[in-house]
Amino acid sequence: MDKIYVTGHRNPDTDSIVSAMAYAALRNAVGDREYVAARLGHLSDETRAILNRFGFEPPVYITNMRTQVQDLDFDVPPILNQAVTVNRAWSAMDEEKHIAAVPITDDDGHLVGMLTSGDVAEYDMKTIADPMLQDVPIFNIISVLEGELLNETKEVINTISGRMVIALPCGLDEMPFKSKDTILICGRQPEVLRAAVEKGVRCIILCQAELPEEIRRMDSNTCIISTPFDTYRAIRLLFQAIPAGCVCRRENLEYFYLDDYIDDVREVVLQSRYRSYPILDRETNKVVGTLSRFHLIKPRRKRVVLVDHNEAAQSVPGLDQTDIVAIIDHHRLADIQTGNPIYFRNEPVGSTTTIVAGMFQERGMMPSKKLAGLMAAAIVSDTVMFKSPTCTPRDRNMAQRLASLADISLDQLGREIFEASAPEDQPVEKLLFTDFKEFHIAGHDFGISQITCIDSDRHLQRKEEFLDLMRKTMEEHHYMLMILMLTDVLKEGSMILYLGDEDLAEHAFHVKIKDNQIFLPKVMSRKKQVVPMLSALWG
């Protein structure tokens, strides 16, 4: 069953992580077992503390959703050991006529070569000019001929080598073999058999005949094998007794791994001439299947549910190669487009988790005690203890209901959250990018980071470190402006560190900027207050 990944935005905050986990839990609880919560970035200290507080493991970490080889409906042909006879390999290919080639492996399952029907045919044609067998295991010969070893030799014989010769009716002075390096195919011809054994030829293939007892008892190193097949079929089958590893193509092998991206695979396939390519598991380096050109025409796409965002720049890389199943969000409508109608739910509340909690109620389901506590924490976090302008009565009521189910205090929970949200001893890189979002509005590119805390003054002591990193980030990403919001829960406002056109910021926020900073009372929300102020200037 293909997974459906439920993922929040990049640099995920607590609401993004918890809403993904809660929605996946809801869908799995009602029987849709393929939903998996995922995250696109590292957890903040706040989120990690909350997950630990309620006993949850972090969602699976994914870096992109580009289509990979493992997403294709590739072929799983017989994967043959190099010791298998050409005869058996041909039978396997004949049963799987739609497969262009079969992989040949060593005893550990590692790729040795690729075998096609063309390779077998080419080898078969060469045997006409050179009817020579070299070091063919005796068990292979007995197997393809459905034969039986009739005598005991002086020495143990494991492999057979020699030029194949058919014994036609002739006189004793005209024996068809001239050296010991001969594989003689004959029938009911006692004189020829005796002469061949006395000569010490490598092997005799006795077709549809009995071996005289006196010849069986002769002391010799000649291996004698009987077969129920006639001479013509026996000699053709002998050429198919060689190991498949001797016939397969071993040079210039092109192969792919399960986690290779289709974009890269397509480039290689277009520049090569082969019809089929082996697929390997990168962890074990073993062959798991084969890939043909037609598999690339319509690959199976990954499926995703987006929560807490609906903007491509904030979503998973490779989103354009996925099928979006649903979007659940509380932000402005952005730029994501879908090829088919989807379930879309966007509500003006302070937390996406509030929406998901409502979906539990709609289905007549109650989250577990620890999940209820986790969801309450997410609502408290995203509404900044209900002080954010995005907060609605519905957020507060839902958080209180969830807290009651979890038997916890919202006030105590809020203090725990924001004490853990931004420790002052963290590197500025981690503080700046833990909750960072990039925006593209009306041709303007900019970034806004937000640190929610209960003592913004201590963070301001590192102002110059923040500004230096912000300048570097602006240059690397060609932002026209960059903002750091130090949102103080106790002061109920945000200290803004600003880089960019100061006239633009002063018009947007209606205050005078001094030393790259301003304080905006009652401004707690990046989404509902800061971004709309900037967007208004650009129409």
C-alpha positions as CSV (number, residue, x, y, z in Angstrom):
1,M,0.0,0.0,0.0
2,D,1.5,3.3,-1.1
3,K,2.0,5.8,1.7
4,I,0.4,9.2,1.9
5,Y,2.7,11.7,3.6
6,V,1.1,14.4,5.8
7,T,3.5,17.2,6.0
8,G,3.7,20.7,7.3
9,H,5.9,23.5,6.0
10,R,9.7,23.8,6.0
11,N,11.3,24.9,9.3
12,P,8.3,23.5,11.0
13,D,6.8,25.0,14.2
14,T,4.9,23.0,16.8
15,D,1.5,23.6,15.1
16,S,2.9,22.3,11.8
17,I,4.3,19.1,13.4
18,V,1.4,18.3,15.6
19,S,-1.3,19.0,13.0
20,A,0.4,16.6,10.6
21,M,0.6,13.9,13.4
22,A,-3.0,14.5,14.5
23,Y,-4.4,14.3,10.9
24,A,-2.5,11.1,10.1
25,A,-3.7,9.6,13.4
26,L,-7.3,10.6,12.5
27,R,-7.2,9.1,9.1
28,N,-5.5,5.9,10.3
29,A,-8.1,5.6,13.1
30,V,-11.0,5.5,10.6
31,G,-9.3,2.8,8.5
32,D,-7.1,4.7,6.1
33,R,-3.9,3.0,7.2
34,E,-1.5,4.5,4.6
35,Y,-1.3,8.0,6.2
36,V,2.2,8.8,7.6
37,A,3.1,12.1,9.4
38,A,6.3,13.7,8.1
39,R,8.4,16.7,8.7
40,L,10.5,18.8,6.3
41,G,13.0,20.2,8.8
42,H,14.6,19.8,12.2
43,L,12.5,20.1,15.3
44,S,12.8,23.3,17.4
45,D,13.6,23.0,21.1
46,E,10.0,23.9,21.9
47,T,8.6,21.2,19.7
48,R,11.0,18.5,20.9
49,A,10.2,19.4,24.5
50,I,6.4,19.1,23.8
51,L,6.8,15.8,22.1
52,N,8.9,14.5,25.0
53,R,6.4,15.9,27.5
54,F,3.6,13.8,26.0
55,G,5.6,10.7,24.9
56,F,5.7,11.0,21.1
57,E,8.4,10.2,18.6
58,P,9.1,12.9,15.9
59,P,7.5,12.3,12.5
60,V,9.6,10.8,9.8
61,Y,12.1,13.3,8.2
62,I,11.9,13.7,4.5
63,T,14.0,16.0,2.4
64,N,12.1,16.0,-0.9
65,M,9.3,14.3,-2.8
66,R,10.9,13.9,-6.2
67,T,9.9,10.8,-8.0
68,Q,12.4,7.9,-7.4
69,V,13.0,4.6,-9.0
70,Q,11.2,2.9,-6.1
71,D,8.0,4.8,-7.1
72,L,7.9,3.1,-10.5
73,D,6.1,-0.1,-11.4
74,F,9.4,-1.7,-12.4
75,D,9.7,-5.4,-13.4
76,V,10.7,-8.1,-11.0
77,P,12.0,-10.8,-13.3
78,P,13.8,-14.0,-12.2
79,I,17.2,-13.0,-10.8
80,L,19.5,-15.9,-11.8
81,N,22.8,-17.0,-10.3
82,Q,25.7,-17.0,-12.6
83,A,26.1,-20.8,-12.2
84,V,22.6,-21.4,-13.7
85,T,22.7,-23.1,-17.1
86,V,21.9,-21.2,-20.3
87,N,19.1,-23.7,-20.8
88,R,17.4,-22.8,-17.6
89,A,18.0,-19.1,-18.1
90,W,16.3,-19.3,-21.6
91,S,13.3,-21.1,-20.0
92,A,13.0,-18.3,-17.5
93,M,13.1,-15.6,-20.2
94,D,10.6,-17.5,-22.3
95,E,8.1,-17.5,-19.4
96,E,8.5,-13.7,-18.9
97,K,8.3,-12.7,-22.6
98,H,7.7,-9.0,-21.7
99,I,11.0,-8.7,-19.9
100,A,13.9,-7.7,-22.1
101,A,16.7,-9.0,-19.9
102,V,17.3,-10.9,-16.7
103,P,20.0,-10.0,-14.1
104,I,22.8,-12.4,-13.4
105,T,24.2,-12.4,-9.9
106,D,26.9,-14.0,-7.7
107,D,26.2,-16.1,-4.7
108,D,25.6,-13.0,-2.6
109,G,23.0,-11.6,-4.9
110,H,25.3,-8.9,-6.3
111,L,25.1,-7.9,-9.9
112,V,27.4,-9.8,-12.3
113,G,25.8,-9.1,-15.7
114,M,22.7,-8.9,-17.8
115,L,21.4,-11.7,-20.0
116,T,19.1,-11.2,-23.1
117,S,17.8,-13.6,-25.6
118,G,20.1,-11.9,-28.1
119,D,23.1,-12.8,-26.0
120,V,22.0,-16.5,-26.1
121,A,21.3,-16.4,-29.8
122,E,24.7,-14.8,-30.5
123,Y,26.5,-17.4,-28.5
124,D,24.5,-20.2,-30.2
125,M,25.6,-18.9,-33.6
126,K,29.3,-18.8,-32.6
127,T,29.2,-22.5,-31.6
128,I,28.6,-23.4,-35.3
129,A,32.1,-22.2,-36.2
130,D,33.7,-23.2,-32.9
131,P,32.0,-26.3,-31.3
132,M,34.2,-26.1,-28.2
133,L,33.1,-26.3,-24.5
134,Q,35.4,-25.0,-21.8
135,D,35.2,-25.9,-18.1
136,V,31.5,-26.7,-18.1
137,P,30.4,-28.2,-14.7
138,I,29.5,-31.9,-15.1
139,F,26.4,-31.4,-13.1
140,N,25.2,-28.8,-15.7
141,I,25.7,-31.3,-18.5
142,I,23.8,-34.1,-16.6
143,S,21.0,-31.6,-15.9
144,V,20.3,-30.3,-19.4
145,L,20.6,-33.8,-20.9
146,E,18.4,-35.3,-18.2
147,G,21.2,-37.8,-18.1
148,E,23.0,-40.2,-15.8
149,L,26.7,-40.7,-15.0
150,L,27.4,-44.4,-16.0
151,N,31.0,-45.0,-14.7
152,E,33.5,-44.2,-12.1
153,T,36.7,-42.5,-13.3
154,K,40.2,-42.7,-11.8
155,E,40.0,-39.1,-10.7
156,V,37.1,-37.0,-9.6
157,I,35.9,-34.9,-12.6
158,N,34.0,-31.7,-11.8
159,T,34.2,-29.9,-15.2
160,I,34.3,-31.0,-18.8
161,S,36.3,-29.3,-21.6
162,G,36.7,-30.3,-25.2
163,R,35.6,-30.1,-28.9
164,M,32.3,-31.8,-29.6
165,V,32.4,-34.5,-32.2
166,I,29.5,-36.7,-33.5
167,A,30.4,-40.3,-34.2
168,L,29.0,-41.3,-37.6
169,P,29.2,-44.9,-39.0
170,C,32.8,-45.6,-39.9
171,G,35.5,-48.2,-39.9
172,L,37.8,-48.8,-36.9
173,D,40.7,-47.1,-38.8
174,E,38.6,-43.9,-39.3
175,M,37.7,-42.9,-35.7
176,P,36.2,-39.3,-35.6
177,F,38.3,-38.2,-32.6
178,K,42.0,-37.3,-32.9
179,S,42.8,-36.1,-29.4
180,K,41.8,-36.6,-25.8
181,D,40.3,-33.1,-25.7
182,T,37.1,-34.4,-27.3
183,I,33.4,-34.7,-26.2
184,L,32.1,-37.6,-28.3
185,I,28.4,-37.9,-29.0
186,C,27.5,-41.4,-30.2
187,G,24.8,-44.1,-30.1
188,R,24.8,-47.9,-30.1
189,Q,28.4,-48.1,-31.4
190,P,30.5,-50.5,-29.1
191,E,33.6,-50.3,-31.2
192,V,33.7,-46.5,-31.2
193,L,33.0,-46.5,-27.5
194,R,35.8,-48.9,-26.7
195,A,38.3,-47.0,-28.9
196,A,37.3,-43.7,-27.3
197,V,37.7,-45.0,-23.8
198,E,41.1,-46.6,-24.7
199,K,42.1,-43.2,-26.2
200,G,41.1,-41.5,-23.0
201,V,38.7,-38.8,-24.5
202,R,37.3,-36.4,-22.0
203,C,33.7,-37.3,-22.2
204,I,31.3,-39.5,-24.0
205,I,27.6,-38.7,-24.4
206,L,25.7,-41.9,-25.1
207,C,22.4,-41.2,-26.8
208,Q,19.5,-43.6,-26.5
209,A,21.7,-46.6,-26.0
210,E,23.0,-49.0,-23.3
211,L,26.7,-49.0,-22.2
212,P,28.2,-52.5,-22.6
213,E,29.3,-53.9,-19.2
214,E,32.9,-54.6,-20.3
215,I,33.3,-50.9,-21.3
216,R,31.8,-49.7,-18.0
217,R,34.5,-51.8,-16.1
218,M,37.4,-50.4,-18.1
219,D,39.9,-48.4,-16.0
220,S,39.8,-44.9,-17.5
221,N,39.4,-41.1,-16.9
222,T,36.7,-40.9,-19.6
223,C,33.4,-39.6,-18.2
224,I,30.4,-41.4,-19.8
225,I,27.0,-39.9,-19.5
226,S,23.8,-41.4,-21.0
227,T,20.8,-39.3,-22.2
228,P,17.3,-40.2,-23.5
229,F,17.7,-37.6,-26.2
230,D,18.7,-38.2,-29.8
231,T,22.1,-37.0,-31.1
232,Y,20.8,-33.7,-32.7
233,R,19.0,-32.6,-29.5
234,A,21.8,-33.7,-27.3
235,I,24.4,-31.7,-29.1
236,R,22.2,-28.6,-29.1
237,L,21.5,-29.0,-25.4
238,L,25.2,-29.4,-24.6
239,F,25.9,-25.9,-25.8
240,Q,23.2,-24.7,-23.3
241,A,24.9,-26.4,-20.4
242,I,27.4,-23.6,-19.9
243,P,26.8,-21.3,-17.0
244,A,24.8,-18.2,-17.8
245,G,27.6,-16.1,-16.3
246,C,29.8,-17.0,-19.2
247,V,27.3,-15.7,-21.8
248,C,25.8,-12.6,-20.1
249,R,27.0,-9.1,-20.8
250,R,29.5,-8.0,-18.1
251,E,31.0,-4.9,-19.5
252,N,29.7,-1.3,-19.4
253,L,26.7,-2.2,-17.2
254,E,24.3,0.7,-16.5
255,Y,22.4,0.2,-13.3
256,F,20.3,2.3,-10.9
257,Y,19.4,2.4,-7.2
258,L,15.9,2.4,-5.7
259,D,16.5,5.9,-4.3
260,D,17.8,7.4,-7.6
261,Y,15.6,10.2,-8.9
262,I,13.7,9.7,-12.2
263,D,15.0,13.0,-13.6
264,D,18.6,11.7,-13.4
265,V,17.7,8.2,-14.6
266,R,15.9,9.5,-17.6
267,E,19.0,11.4,-18.7
268,V,21.1,8.2,-18.5
269,V,18.6,6.1,-20.3
270,L,18.2,8.6,-23.2
271,Q,21.9,8.5,-23.8
272,S,22.3,4.7,-23.8
273,R,21.2,1.9,-26.1
274,Y,20.1,-0.8,-23.7
275,R,16.5,-2.0,-23.4
276,S,16.6,-3.0,-19.7
277,Y,18.6,-1.8,-16.7
278,P,19.1,-3.6,-13.3
279,I,17.8,-1.9,-10.1
280,L,19.8,-2.3,-6.9
281,D,19.1,-1.7,-3.3
282,R,21.7,0.8,-2.1
283,E,21.8,-0.7,1.5
284,T,22.5,-4.3,0.4
285,N,23.8,-3.7,-3.1
286,K,21.6,-6.6,-4.3
287,V,19.5,-6.7,-7.4
288,V,15.8,-6.1,-6.8
289,G,14.4,-5.7,-10.3
290,T,14.8,-4.2,-13.8
291,L,13.8,-0.9,-15.4
292,S,12.8,-0.4,-19.1
293,R,12.2,2.8,-21.0
294,F,8.4,2.5,-20.9
295,H,8.4,2.6,-17.1
296,L,9.6,6.2,-17.3
297,I,6.6,7.3,-19.4
298,K,4.1,7.5,-16.6
299,P,5.7,7.1,-13.2
300,R,3.6,6.5,-10.1
301,R,3.7,9.8,-8.1
302,K,4.0,10.1,-4.4
303,R,0.9,11.4,-2.6
304,V,0.9,14.1,0.0
305,V,-1.4,16.0,2.3
306,L,-0.3,19.6,3.1
307,V,-1.1,21.0,6.5
308,D,-0.4,24.5,7.9
309,H,0.6,25.9,4.6
310,N,-0.5,26.1,0.9
311,E,2.5,27.9,-0.6
312,A,5.0,26.1,-2.8
313,A,8.1,27.9,-1.5
314,Q,7.2,26.7,2.0
315,S,6.4,23.1,1.0
316,V,8.5,20.1,0.3
317,P,11.0,20.2,-2.6
318,G,9.7,18.2,-5.6
319,L,6.1,19.1,-4.8
320,D,5.4,19.5,-8.5
321,Q,6.1,15.8,-9.0
322,T,3.5,14.7,-6.4
323,D,-0.2,14.2,-6.2
324,I,-1.7,16.5,-3.6
325,V,-4.5,14.7,-1.8
326,A,-5.7,17.4,0.5
327,I,-4.7,20.8,2.0
328,I,-5.7,21.8,5.6
329,D,-4.6,25.3,6.5
330,H,-5.3,28.6,8.2
331,H,-3.1,30.9,6.1
332,R,-3.9,33.0,3.1
333,L,-4.4,31.3,-0.2
334,A,-1.1,31.1,-2.1
335,D,0.2,29.6,-5.3
336,I,-0.2,25.9,-5.2
337,Q,-2.0,24.4,-8.1
338,T,-3.3,20.8,-8.5
339,G,-4.2,18.7,-11.6
340,N,-7.3,17.3,-10.1
341,P,-10.0,18.5,-7.5
342,I,-8.8,17.8,-4.0
343,Y,-10.1,18.2,-0.4
344,F,-9.3,21.7,0.6
345,R,-10.1,23.1,4.1
346,N,-9.0,26.6,5.0
347,E,-10.5,28.3,8.1
348,P,-9.7,31.6,9.8
349,V,-8.5,30.3,13.2
350,G,-5.3,30.7,15.1
351,S,-4.0,27.1,14.7
352,T,-4.2,24.4,12.1
353,T,-4.5,21.9,15.0
354,T,-7.8,23.5,15.9
355,I,-9.1,22.6,12.5
356,V,-7.9,19.0,12.9
357,A,-9.4,18.7,16.4
358,G,-12.7,19.8,14.9
359,M,-12.4,17.0,12.3
360,F,-12.1,14.5,15.2
361,Q,-15.4,15.9,16.6
362,E,-17.1,15.7,13.2
363,R,-16.3,12.0,13.0
364,G,-17.5,11.4,16.5
365,M,-14.0,10.5,17.7
366,M,-12.1,11.5,20.8
367,P,-8.2,11.6,20.7
368,S,-6.3,9.7,23.3
369,K,-5.2,11.5,26.5
370,K,-1.7,12.1,25.4
371,L,-2.7,13.1,21.8
372,A,-5.2,15.6,23.3
373,G,-2.4,17.1,25.4
374,L,-0.2,17.3,22.4
375,M,-2.9,19.1,20.4
376,A,-3.6,21.5,23.2
377,A,0.1,22.4,23.4
378,A,0.1,23.1,19.6
379,I,-2.8,25.5,19.9
380,V,-1.3,27.3,22.9
381,S,2.0,27.6,21.0
382,D,0.6,28.9,17.7
383,T,-1.8,31.4,19.4
384,V,1.0,32.6,21.8
385,M,-1.1,31.7,24.8
386,F,-4.2,33.1,23.1
387,K,-2.6,36.6,22.8
388,S,-2.1,36.4,19.0
389,P,-4.5,38.4,16.9
390,T,-5.1,35.3,14.9
391,C,-6.6,33.6,18.0
392,T,-10.3,33.0,17.9
393,P,-12.8,31.9,20.6
394,R,-12.9,28.6,18.8
395,D,-9.1,28.1,19.4
396,R,-9.5,28.9,23.1
397,N,-12.5,26.6,23.5
398,M,-10.9,23.7,21.7
399,A,-7.7,24.0,23.7
400,Q,-9.7,24.0,26.9
401,R,-11.6,20.9,25.8
402,L,-8.4,19.1,24.9
403,A,-6.7,20.1,28.1
404,S,-9.6,18.7,30.0
405,L,-9.2,15.4,28.2
406,A,-5.5,15.4,29.0
407,D,-6.0,16.6,32.5
408,I,-3.5,19.4,32.2
409,S,-3.4,23.2,33.0
410,L,-3.2,25.5,30.0
411,D,-1.4,28.2,31.9
412,Q,1.3,25.9,33.2
413,L,1.6,24.3,29.8
414,G,2.1,27.7,28.1
415,R,4.9,28.6,30.5
416,E,6.6,25.3,29.9
417,I,6.3,25.8,26.1
418,F,7.8,29.3,25.9
419,E,10.5,28.7,28.4
420,A,11.7,25.9,26.1
421,S,11.1,27.7,22.8
422,A,14.3,29.8,22.5
423,P,17.1,29.2,24.9
424,E,19.5,32.2,24.8
425,D,22.6,30.0,24.7
426,Q,21.7,28.6,21.2
427,P,23.8,29.6,18.2
428,V,22.3,32.5,16.3
429,E,21.9,30.3,13.2
430,K,19.6,27.9,15.0
431,L,17.6,30.7,16.6
432,L,17.2,32.6,13.4
433,F,16.2,29.7,11.1
434,T,14.2,27.5,13.5
435,D,11.0,29.4,12.6
436,F,11.9,31.1,9.3
437,K,9.7,31.5,6.3
438,E,10.4,32.8,2.8
439,F,7.7,34.9,0.9
440,H,7.2,35.8,-2.7
441,I,4.5,38.5,-3.0
442,A,3.9,40.7,-6.1
443,G,7.5,40.1,-7.4
444,H,9.1,40.8,-4.0
445,D,11.2,38.2,-2.3
446,F,11.8,38.4,1.5
447,G,12.3,36.4,4.6
448,I,10.8,36.6,8.1
449,S,12.0,34.8,11.1
450,Q,10.1,34.6,14.4
451,I,11.4,33.8,17.9
452,T,8.7,33.6,20.5
453,C,10.0,34.0,24.1
454,I,9.3,35.4,27.5
455,D,12.3,37.7,27.7
456,S,13.2,39.4,24.5
457,D,15.8,41.7,26.1
458,R,18.2,38.9,26.6
459,H,18.0,38.0,22.9
460,L,18.6,41.7,22.0
461,Q,22.0,41.4,23.6
462,R,23.0,39.4,20.6
463,K,21.6,41.9,18.1
464,E,24.8,42.4,16.1
465,E,25.2,38.6,15.6
466,F,21.6,38.4,14.3
467,L,22.1,41.4,11.9
468,D,25.4,40.0,10.5
469,L,23.7,36.6,9.8
470,M,20.6,38.4,8.3
471,R,22.9,40.4,5.9
472,K,24.6,37.3,4.8
473,T,21.3,35.5,4.2
474,M,19.9,38.5,2.2
475,E,22.9,38.4,-0.1
476,E,22.8,34.7,-0.6
477,H,19.0,34.6,-1.4
478,H,18.7,38.0,-3.0
479,Y,16.0,39.1,-0.6
480,M,14.9,42.7,-0.8
481,L,14.4,42.8,3.0
482,M,14.7,40.5,6.0
483,I,13.0,40.7,9.4
484,L,13.5,39.0,12.7
485,M,10.5,39.1,15.1
486,L,11.4,38.7,18.8
487,T,7.8,38.1,20.0
488,D,7.6,38.6,23.7
489,V,4.7,36.8,25.3
490,L,4.8,38.9,28.5
491,K,5.2,42.3,26.8
492,E,2.5,41.3,24.3
493,G,4.4,42.7,21.4
494,S,7.3,42.1,19.0
495,M,10.7,43.7,18.8
496,I,11.6,43.9,15.1
497,L,15.1,43.7,13.7
498,Y,15.0,45.0,10.2
499,L,17.3,45.0,7.1
500,G,16.3,46.5,3.8
501,D,14.6,49.7,2.6
502,E,13.8,51.6,5.8
503,D,11.3,53.9,4.1
504,L,9.3,50.8,3.0
505,A,9.2,49.5,6.6
506,E,8.3,52.9,8.1
507,H,5.4,53.2,5.7
508,A,4.3,49.7,6.4
509,F,4.5,49.8,10.2
510,H,3.9,53.5,10.7
511,V,6.9,53.9,13.0
512,K,10.4,55.4,12.8
513,I,13.2,52.8,12.5
514,K,16.3,53.5,14.6
515,D,19.4,51.3,14.6
516,N,17.6,48.6,12.6
517,Q,15.0,48.0,15.2
518,I,11.5,48.9,16.2
519,F,9.0,47.7,18.8
520,L,5.5,46.9,17.6
521,P,3.0,46.6,20.5
522,K,0.2,44.0,20.2
523,V,2.0,42.6,17.1
524,M,2.3,38.8,17.7
525,S,1.5,37.3,14.4
526,R,3.8,37.1,11.3
527,K,0.9,35.8,9.2
528,K,-1.9,38.1,10.2
529,Q,0.0,41.3,11.0
530,V,3.5,41.7,9.6
531,V,3.0,40.1,6.2
532,P,-0.3,42.0,5.5
533,M,1.3,45.3,6.4
534,L,4.0,44.7,3.8
535,S,1.7,43.3,1.2
536,A,-0.6,46.4,1.4
537,L,2.3,48.5,0.1
538,W,2.5,46.4,-3.1
539,G,-1.2,46.3,-3.7
